[in-house]
Amino acid sequence: MITINLYDYKTLVRDVGIQKNLTWVAMGVTISSLLCFMIWIFQNILIGGLGSDLAELETQVATATPDYNVVQKMKAQKKKYGEIITGIDKLRSGQAHTTEFLEDMGRAIPEGVWLKSVQQMDMEEIMKEKIPFLFISYDKKSKKKGKGDRFIELKGVSQNDQPIVHFLEQLRAFPYIDAVVLHESSRKWIENVPVQEFSIYCHFLKPESAA
């Protein structure tokens, strides 16, 4: 008796196809896993390197911070000292002009003129007296702008008008005076002697700021 086993060819082909698909899927998953693992390792290495660089930078910053603070402190001190020196120079300049003015005025007073008072004034006092300087507007704004302006008030008597005119010419010739105003001139009697009483105001040139 002869027995023949017939093999289902279609089933075999289908099983082989499924096995191939499963093999490709397994390979794809394995490759994807390897790539992800390699990327993870690379990222960890990169993060580690950045962490080392960051730690080094933090160390450098911590080391340089004291020097930076010293430099900033020195800059602040330099600015403060500069302001102090500038202020001292301005005061010296103003004092020098006042002293020079008194010396020059003593030589410039003509015969027949006698001074009763010499007074230094600021912008606020000049504005209060309303002395007619052309560059002064009598309002609050110009009061602020006039900070630092210095004036001299001269009050005295003369035998007549001519010596006063000559005195004004002498004052206007001073290089550090840029404006001279004869504010008042009136006839008065002193012990039965007629005299001309006057008041003169002078404005000093502003000193240039020291470098």
Order of alpha helices (4+ residues) and beta strands (2+ residues): alpha-beta-alpha-alpha-beta-alpha-beta-beta
